[in-house]
Each structure stands twice: as structure tokens, then as C-alpha cells.
């Protein structure tokens, strides 16, 4: 799964549509674009440099992957590929390319382009990029129209991983092999092309004239307006500057819309597996949270119900495990091991380990509702003088990620959405070796269990290992699960298709489904 910008109250990860025919020619210049506002901001236009929901939402519209997901599907189907299959060992995966694919600049989409796209992710290894998703990739081979992935160990989830926007295919002539592309006019082979770009503010999309793949519906031109916080999205909505509010609006505004009956609003709601964690910096011994006793005490002070009701107005529900409800292997280990908001239990844990109080920590967070949440967490942790919490707000999403990477926070708030519909997406990227959290945590026991889970094509057989992983996480506390949320998309009554943007367990944004 990928990271999500946290200045929002509710949002969605969404998936691709089906079927395989080329789109109709470009729309006329006279057609009015659909205007979408979001607080899910971009990290980078280059798919080797973005592993977050805002970036992936855009990638799924301008780039193409070998495979994709039908709505609600648990397994992917071909997109840029004509067919794909494993060998018997689950360590070799071959795909034959669909004929006649081209990038928006006219260059052909080839097996060599696929190899280049994966090779550069592993070569660049950008700290904000998706390389943690491909830790098991040993090498990629291109031979004619066939691309072959050689995996270090068996991995039944590999088709799902390359179906994500991390598997976006890029043009070797335009994207350097060892550094990120910095120009905004990126050529892709997806359903849309970028016609205009203003950094951190706006992206204009035009339906591609050359697209051929799994999407059969012709989209309309789209303007995406990016905002720093949910409050900014709400102001734009009230000023009628946007027609669709996606991953925006405050919790209070969403709760009011859910309870009301406004004829000027279309509200689409769905369950989602988007989660929030409090990530703890485990680097010992100089960090205050390097001690597992301190991390356990902290876990026992969190009041998830109060966060859900006071801060998020019932738009979220408490979460007690690494893997959220609705995903195979979900558990309740933090509920089983720790009391809820219990200073006496936390005090005993600290005293038994000889830890003096207050334990001083720096808690990083973003602006908007995330700042309200951080203040509530500070209040909870400082009960009975056990912790002293310094809050540091970072409004810029990219800078926030960079500060996490540098270890500037002892703890920080992270929102995570699924990459694909499998518990692996909440495990390998978050607690496996080479994970995205930059919190110093690693576990040989968890790494071994992850390898076991990836051996089973029948995913239900992997449940005992996922349950074991979640118990280890609860015992060692590299993070504390806080909540998971509902998915909301708000549109004007003149806009159809908003329900297609409601969350599914794939990080793909179906803008082509919007209509007026």
C-alpha cells in the first residue's frame, strides 16, 4: 500500500475498469473539463519516485501496467499484456505484450520498455519510491514481445504487485535509467495525457488518442486541483470552484452530509481498508522509543474510540491490528495484548523496565485534521505525566516524508492505503526488511513468515503466517494501529460516476468513469 497525504479526513483508493478496446479520438477543445479537488498530493510525476496515494492516483490515468484489476476483483487481468503466467516454482513469471501499443509520443510500448521500467526503480531506489514493493525481484529479461521476471523466492502475490501503479511502463527514450525524470510533460500509454501542469496546484488531463488496453470507456477532460488540507478543499467546494471532492472535506463536513439530505450534493460512501498508524522510531539506544517497554506503555495509553468520535466524527472506526478489517488474516492483537487508555498499566510497564518519566518524544504530523488528531494524541499520551510530547507540524507532504526518512521524529502519523487486495500489502511494505517506514525496525521472524505467506496461490492458506506476523508486531510495537475509515466521494448533482471513485482495495483512480 502506499502512503497517503494526511491533511485529509476521509478519502479513497480506487481501481481500474475492465475490457480491452482502444478509446475514441480526442475530445474537442470546446468540451468543458470536469473539475476535481483533492488533498491527496503528488510526490513526483515519475513512477520511480512516488509511493503514495496522490501520485498513484495520477499514475493510474497517465501510465499503463502489464495487468490491472476489474472492480472488486481479487486477482488481476491483462492490460498492456496479452497474457501472463507463472512457472511451477512461482519464481518465474512471463508476460506476452499486447500488439500495437504506443506511448503518447508515438514510441512503441515493448517488452524492453517494461524491463527498463522495473530496472530503473531498483537502480534509482528513491527513498520515496516503490522499490520496497519489489524486494523479491532478482532480474527482468526482455526477449522480443515477452518479458520475464525472475524472483528470488516464490511469490504468489507478484501478479498483483505489478498490476499496481508501481508497475507503470515508461518510455526508455524519455526516462533515464539512473535518475528521476524532472520534466512535467511525461509520455505514457494510459487513458489520459497531461496537457498542463502547475506544481503542487493543478494537473489538466486530456483523453489519449492512442490508448489501447483494459479501459473501454472514453473519458472527459479533467482538471485536478490539489490542496494542502481538507479545510482548503472544503473552502473550494463551498466557493463552487470544484465539482468533485475526492480525499478531501473535513470530518465534520462529511458527517453533516451523511446525516443530512442536501439535494445539491451527491454523496457516495463505501467501506475501505485505508488505515492510520502511529509509527514509532525503534532505533536504539539513543531514541526514547528504542525500548520496547516504552513502546508498549505508549500503546496502552491510546484511546482509539475517542479519536474516532471526537476528531473524526464517526467517519472512522478503531483498529487493533496491522491488517485491517475486510482483509484476509485480520486480527485483534493490540486489543488482546493491551488495555485501552490505561495509565496504570503503562506506569507498571515503565517501572518494571526502570524507565524514568516523563519520556520525552517528538511527534510529527501534517496540517489540517491531522493536527487536531496529533493534539488529541498528545493529550492521551501525557496523562499522569508518563510522556512529554513535542508536536512538530509539517504541511508539505514531500517534506514530511523526507523528514520521516531522516529520523527527525520519534513518532509520526501515517495513513496507508492498500496497493492490491491482499494482506501482503499491509505487511511487507510496513514491517518487512527494507520497509517504507524508516523507523529502524526489522524482524527475522517476520521476514521468514512473509516468505511463507508468498508460497500460496490459494491465499487462505497463508492466514496462519499473517496472524503470526501481527502478533509479533503487537508484541514489539514498531507502530500502533489507530483506525480505518470509510470512503467518501462528494459530487455536484450534475456529475455522474462519483461512486466509481469510492474505495476498493486497489490504488487506481477511474477518472474516465466521471460524466456530466
Secondary structure, 3 states (H helix, E strand, C coil): CEEECCCCCCCCCCCCCCCCCECCCCCCCCCCCEEEEECCCCCCCCCCCCCEHHHHHHHHHHCCCCEECCCCCCCCEECCEEEEEECCCCCEEEEEECCCCECCCCCECCHHHHHHHHHHHHHHCCCCCCHHHHCCEEEEEEECCEEEEEECCCCCCHHHHHCCHHHCCCCCCCCCCCCCCCCCCCCCCCCEEEEEEECCCEEEEEECCCCECCCCCCCCCEEEEECCCHHHHHHHHHCCCCCEEECCCCHHHHHHHHHCCCCCCEEEEEEEEEEEEEEECCCCCCCHHHCHHHHHHHHCCCCHHHHHHHHCCCCEEECCCCCCCCCCCCCCHHHHHCCCCCHHHHHHHHHHCCCCCCEEEEEEECCCHHHHHHHHHHHHHCHHHCEEEEEEECCCHHHHHHHHHCCCCCEEEEEEECCCCCHHHHCHHHHCCCCCCCCCCCCHHHHHHHHHHCCCCCHHHHHHHHHHHHHHHHHHCCEEEEEEEEEEEEECCCCECHHHHCCCCCCCCCHHHCEC
